[in-house]
Amino acid sequence: MIPLPLATVAETTGGALHGDPATVVTGPVVIDSRAVEPGALFVALRGERADGHDFAAGALGAGAAAVLAERPVEGGPSVVVPDAQEALGRLARGVLARLPDARVVAVTGSAGKTSTKDLIAHLLERSGPTVWPPGSFNNEIGLPLTVLRADAATRHLVLEMGARGVGHIAYLAGIAPPHVGAVLNVGTAHLGEFGSPEGIARAKGELAEAVGPDGTVVLNADDPLVRGMAARTKARIVLFGRGPDAEVRAVDERLDDAGRPVFTLVTPEGSAPVALRLHGAHAALNALAAAAAARASGLPLADIAAGLSDAVPASRWRMEVTERADGVTVVNDAYNANPDSTRSAVDVVRHMARGRRAFAVLGEMAELGDSSVAEHAKIGQHVARSGFDGLITVGGAAAAMAEGAGRVASWTGECVQVDDVGTAVTVLSERLRPRDVVLVKGSRVAGLERVAQALLADGRPAAGGGRR
């Protein structure tokens, strides 16, 4: 973060200053008092379980320069605002306005946002200092906190934008107006919130609308709902995908024995070979989106192809592939799940397991609304038709997967429905043999990363889990 006098913080956020206006915030900006460093600005947010104001004095005592709060605090300087979360966004927008050399690249989509954001950041680091969020800091708190990590040296700011409703991406783009905006896909994630794929498209398309006429909008040519967003922007359009009319596309695509995409990257400037170290056919499409965004940011083809080929997973629990000493391969894709990403994970694990037994441990796919039972059943059918040797479904919401698998008369595998992670670990451990392949996937509420951790440790589930 750039150093800011407290008077500037107050002016930028529209808050009332309490204390010495010459106090300088040198960063970082934090919402967790345990992360305070000397010179930090502590933002006191009200949460479901805790009120940040209760920790303000401790933050000041730990060296925070000041507190951004909704009421006066004791122990040091503060800026008092009506809404601390909104003020956090205003502060981020004000700081970004003071960084004219920082170019914003924003990514949204129903699936693949985080992996694509990581790829773009990995590529752009080659051309200058780059700031991007850890994991999925893609909401009205995480995004401004990421922006506030930028400083005068920052050349690229790569941001992920999520949405729980119409207007959310427009709000985030107002904090960090994008020079390049990439929309990956419109899938079935969050159907319960948006009601239909068209509703999701309306929300995701706000990113295209936010890019100015001098910017670039990167759209998935293979997704009709995404491609249709071209009508919602005056920016330059770049299409990526597998079709011949995509400006950035993949040809001669295949999966290697480990399920990693290999293809030729084709652009108007020429072509180059790419061999990803990421797993799954979906990784190729994420890589094309990243290539298109990096190209729009000025990176040459050779650097893009080389960067894609040496990129490794940067965010945890997303197609993490680990082999145990006995040859059992554990694919931990338990960070989140929706029907599209789950089908993709099933497909790549089936490919990896050729000649080996394959098991799937699947949990709830959350936020599917009225389509939840039907979508879970379809996944169960897909697992069975893919020839998995075993399916273990965890939790009541995932029971429809077991029912769906049971409808596939030709399937000879075994399906077990369990209530919790511990039982899932026990049931699976009793069945595993050397060289088997296991997929672990579910939404965050399922906490299935504990299954993968147990399989790679001593067979017992780790403490905790569930929603975090």
Residue pairs with C-beta under 8 A, 6 or more apart in sequence:
1 25
1 26
1 27
1 28
1 29
1 95
1 148
1 149
1 150
1 151
2 27
2 95
2 98
2 99
2 150
2 151
2 152
3 24
3 25
3 26
3 27
4 12
4 24
4 25
4 95
5 21
5 22
5 23
5 24
5 25
6 17
6 19
6 20
6 21
6 22
6 23
6 24
6 25
6 65
6 66
6 77
6 79
7 17
7 21
7 22
8 94
9 15
9 17
9 25
9 41
9 66
9 68
9 79
9 91
10 16
10 17
10 21
10 79
12 90
12 91
12 94
12 95
13 68
13 79
13 81
13 87
13 90
13 91
13 94
14 81
14 87
14 90
15 68
15 79
15 80
15 81
15 87
16 79
16 80
16 81
17 77
17 78
17 79
18 72
18 77
18 78
18 79
18 80
19 66
19 76
19 77
19 78
20 77
23 65
23 66
23 77
24 39
24 65
25 39
25 40
25 41
25 65
25 66
26 38
26 39
26 40
26 65
27 37
27 39
27 40
27 41
27 148
27 149
28 35
28 37
28 40
28 41
28 148
28 149
29 40
29 41
29 43
29 88
29 91
29 145
29 148
30 36
30 37
30 40
30 41
30 42
30 43
30 59
30 145
31 42
31 43
31 45
31 52
31 88
31 141
31 145
33 42
33 52
33 55
33 56
33 58
33 59
33 62
36 42
36 59
36 62
36 63
36 64
37 63
38 63
38 65
39 63
39 64
39 65
40 59
40 63
40 64
40 65
41 64
41 65
41 66
41 67
41 68
42 52
42 55
42 56
42 59
42 60
42 64
42 66
42 67
42 68
43 52
43 67
43 68
43 69
43 84
43 87
43 88
44 51
44 52
44 53
44 55
44 56
44 67
44 68
44 69
44 70
44 73
44 84
45 52
45 84
45 85
45 88
45 141
46 52
46 53
46 70
46 84
52 69
52 84
53 69
53 70
53 71
53 73
56 67
56 69
56 73
56 74
56 75
56 78
57 73
57 74
57 75
59 67
60 66
60 67
60 73
60 75
60 76
61 75
64 76
65 76
65 77
66 76
66 77
66 78
66 79
67 73
67 76
67 77
67 78
67 79
68 78
68 79
68 81
68 84
68 87
68 88
68 91
69 78
69 79
69 80
69 81
69 84
70 80
70 81
70 82
70 83
70 84
71 80
72 78
72 80
79 87
81 87
85 140
85 141
88 141
88 144
88 145
89 140
89 144
89 171
89 174
89 175
91 144
91 148
92 143
92 144
92 145
92 147
92 148
92 175
92 176
93 144
93 147
93 174
93 175
93 176
95 147
95 148
95 150
96 102
96 104
96 147
96 150
96 157
96 175
96 176
99 150
99 151
99 152
99 154
101 152
101 154
101 155
102 150
102 154
102 155
102 156
102 157
103 155
103 156
103 157
103 179
103 180
103 297
104 157
104 159
104 176
104 177
104 178
104 179
104 180
105 120
105 124
105 156
105 157
105 158
105 159
105 178
105 179
105 180
105 181
105 182
105 293
105 297
106 158
106 159
106 160
106 161
106 172
106 173
106 176
106 178
106 180
106 181
106 182
106 207
106 210
107 113
107 116
107 117
107 120
107 158
107 159
107 160
107 161
107 181
107 182
107 184
107 289
107 293
108 160
108 161
108 162
108 163
108 169
108 181
108 182
108 183
108 184
108 204
108 207
109 116
109 182
109 183
109 184
109 185
109 186
109 187
109 204
109 220
109 226
110 184
110 185
110 186
110 187
110 188
110 189
110 190
110 200
110 204
110 338
110 340
111 184
111 185
111 187
111 189
111 282
111 338
111 340
111 341
112 184
112 185
112 282
112 285
112 286
112 289
112 341
113 136
113 138
113 160
113 161
113 162
113 184
114 135
114 136
114 138
114 160
114 315
114 318
114 335
115 278
115 283
115 286
115 313
115 315
115 318
116 182
116 184
116 286
116 289
116 290
117 132
117 133
117 158
117 159
117 160
118 132
118 311
118 313
118 314
118 315
119 286
119 287
119 290
119 308
119 311
120 132
120 158
120 182
120 289
120 290
120 293
120 294
121 130
121 132
121 156
121 158
121 314
122 307
122 311
122 314
123 290
123 291
123 294
123 299
123 303
123 304
123 307
123 308
123 311
124 130
124 155
124 156
124 158
124 294
124 297
124 299
125 156
126 299
126 303
126 307
127 155
127 156
127 297
127 298
127 299
127 303
128 155
128 156
129 153
129 154
129 155
129 156
130 154
130 155
130 156
130 157
130 158
131 146
131 149
131 150
131 154
131 156
131 157
131 158
132 146
132 157
132 158
132 159
133 142
133 143
133 145
133 146
133 159
133 160
134 315
135 315
135 316
136 142
136 160
136 162
136 315
136 335
137 143
137 145
137 146
137 160
138 159
138 160
138 161
138 162
138 172
139 162
139 164
139 168
139 172
140 168
140 171
140 172
143 159
143 160
143 161
143 172
143 175
143 176
144 175
146 157
146 159
147 157
147 159
147 175
147 176
150 157
156 297
157 176
159 172
159 176
159 178
161 168
161 169
161 172
161 173
161 207
162 168
162 169
163 169
163 190
163 203
163 204
163 206
164 190
164 193
165 193
165 194
165 203
166 194
166 199
166 202
166 203
166 206
167 203
167 206
168 203
168 206
169 203
169 204
169 206
169 207
169 210
170 206
170 209
170 210
173 181
173 206
173 207
173 210
174 210
177 210
177 212
178 207
178 210
178 211
178 215
179 211
179 212
179 214
179 215
179 216
179 297
180 211
180 215
180 216
180 217
180 218
180 293
180 296
180 297
181 207
181 208
181 210
181 211
181 215
181 216
181 217
181 218
181 235
182 207
182 217
182 218
182 219
182 289
182 292
182 293
183 204
183 205
183 207
183 208
183 217
183 218
183 219
183 220
183 226
183 229
184 220
184 226
184 285
184 286
184 289
185 220
185 223
185 226
185 285
185 340
186 197
186 200
186 201
186 204
186 223
186 225
186 226
187 197
187 200
187 338
187 339
187 340
187 341
188 197
188 338
188 339
188 340
188 368
188 371
188 375
189 200
189 338
189 339
189 340
189 341
189 367
190 200
190 338
190 367
191 197
191 200
191 367
191 368
191 369
191 371
191 375
192 367
192 368
192 369
192 370
192 371
192 372
193 367
193 369
194 200
194 202
194 203
195 369
197 225
198 225
200 225
201 225
201 226
201 228
201 229
204 226
204 229
205 229
205 232
207 217
208 217
208 219
208 229
208 230
208 232
208 233
208 235
209 232
209 233
211 217
211 233
211 235
212 234
212 235
213 234
213 235
214 235
215 235
215 236
216 235
216 236
216 237
216 238
216 296
217 229
217 230
217 233
217 235
217 236
217 237
217 238
218 238
218 239
218 240
218 289
218 292
218 293
218 296
219 226
219 227
219 229
219 230
219 237
219 238
219 239
219 240
220 226
220 227
220 239
220 240
220 241
220 285
220 289
221 227
221 239
221 240
221 241
221 243
221 245
221 246
221 249
222 241
222 242
222 243
222 246
222 285
223 241
227 239
230 237
236 296
238 247
238 248
238 292
238 295
238 296
239 245
239 246
239 247
239 248
240 246
240 247
240 248
240 249
240 285
240 288
240 289
240 291
240 292
241 249
241 285
241 288
242 249
242 250
242 253
242 285
242 288
243 249
246 288
247 267
247 268
247 292
248 265
248 266
248 267
248 288
248 291
248 292
248 295
249 265
249 266
249 288
250 261
250 263
250 264
250 265
250 266
250 274
250 284
250 287
250 288
251 263
251 264
251 266
251 271
252 263
252 264
253 261
253 262
253 263
253 281
253 284
254 261
254 262
254 263
255 261
255 262
255 281
255 348
255 351
256 262
256 275
257 352
257 354
258 279
258 321
258 352
259 279
259 280
259 348
259 349
259 351
259 352
260 275
260 276
260 277
260 278
260 279
260 283
261 274
261 276
261 278
261 280
261 281
261 283
261 284
261 287
262 273
262 274
262 275
262 276
263 273
263 274
263 284
264 271
264 272
264 273
264 274
265 271
265 272
265 273
265 274
265 287
265 288
265 291
265 301
265 304
265 305
265 308
267 291
267 295
267 301
269 295
269 300
269 301
270 301
271 301
272 301
272 302
272 304
272 305
273 305
273 309
274 287
274 305
274 308
274 309
275 309
276 283
276 284
276 287
276 308
276 309
276 311
277 309
277 310
277 311
277 312
278 286
278 287
278 311
278 312
278 313
278 319
279 319
279 321
279 331
279 348
279 352
280 319
280 344
280 345
280 347
280 348
281 344
281 347
281 348
282 341
282 344
282 348
283 319
287 308
290 308
291 304
291 305
291 308
294 303
294 304
294 307
295 301
295 304
299 307
313 319
313 320
315 335
316 335
317 332
317 333
317 334
317 335
317 449
317 452
318 333
318 335
319 331
319 332
319 333
319 345
319 348
320 331
320 332
320 333
320 452
321 329
321 330
321 331
321 332
321 352
322 329
322 330
322 332
322 452
322 456
323 329
323 330
324 330
324 455
324 456
326 434
326 435
327 434
327 435
328 432
328 433
328 434
328 435
328 436
328 437
328 438
328 455
329 352
329 353
329 356
329 435
329 436
329 437
329 438
330 438
330 440
330 452
330 455
330 456
331 345
331 348
331 349
331 352
331 437
331 438
331 439
331 440
332 440
332 449
332 452
332 453
333 341
333 345
333 439
333 440
333 441
334 363
334 440
334 441
334 442
334 446
334 447
334 448
334 449
334 451
334 452
335 444
335 449
336 443
336 444
337 362
337 363
337 364
337 365
337 366
337 441
337 442
337 443
337 446
338 365
338 368
338 443
339 365
339 368
339 375
339 378
339 379
341 441
342 362
342 365
342 379
342 441
343 379
343 382
345 439
345 441
346 360
346 379
346 382
346 383
346 386
346 388
346 439
347 386
349 358
349 360
349 437
349 439
350 358
350 386
350 387
350 388
352 437
353 436
353 437
356 435
356 436
356 437
357 389
357 390
357 433
357 435
357 436
357 437
358 386
358 387
358 388
358 389
358 390
358 436
358 437
358 438
358 439
359 388
359 389
359 390
359 391
359 392
359 428
359 431
359 432
359 436
359 437
359 438
359 439
360 383
360 388
360 390
360 391
360 392
360 438
360 439
360 441
361 392
361 394
361 424
361 428
361 438
361 439
361 440
361 441
361 448
361 451
362 379
362 383
362 391
362 392
362 393
362 394
362 398
362 401
362 439
362 441
362 442
362 448
363 393
363 394
363 395
363 397
363 398
363 441
363 442
363 443
363 445
363 446
363 447
363 448
364 376
364 394
364 395
364 397
364 398
364 442
364 443
364 445
364 446
365 372
365 375
365 376
365 379
365 442
365 443
366 397
366 443
366 444
366 445
367 443
368 375
368 376
372 397
372 400
373 400
374 400
376 397
376 398
376 399
376 400
376 401
376 404
377 400
377 401
377 403
377 404
377 407
378 404
379 401
379 404
380 391
380 393
380 400
380 401
380 402
380 403
380 404
380 405
380 406
380 407
380 415
381 404
381 405
381 407
381 408
383 391
383 401
383 405
384 391
384 404
384 405
384 407
384 408
384 411
384 413
384 415
385 408
385 410
385 411
387 411
387 413
388 413
389 413
389 414
389 436
390 413
390 414
390 415
390 416
390 428
390 431
391 401
391 402
391 405
391 413
391 414
391 415
391 416
392 415
392 416
392 417
392 418
392 424
392 427
392 428
393 399
393 401
393 402
393 415
393 416
393 417
393 418
394 418
394 419
394 420
394 421
394 424
394 442
394 446
394 448
394 451
395 419
395 420
395 446
396 419
398 417
398 442
398 446
399 417
402 415
402 416
402 417
405 411
405 413
405 415
406 415
414 431
416 427
418 424
418 427
421 447
421 448
421 450
421 451
421 454
421 461
421 465
422 460
422 461
424 448
424 451
425 450
425 451
425 454
425 455
425 459
425 460
425 461
428 438
428 451
428 455
429 455
429 459
432 438
432 455
438 452
438 455
440 448
440 449
440 451
440 452
440 455
441 448
442 448
444 467
444 468
445 466
445 467
446 466
447 464
447 465
447 466
447 467
449 465
450 461
450 462
450 464
450 465
451 461
453 461
453 462
454 460
454 461
454 462
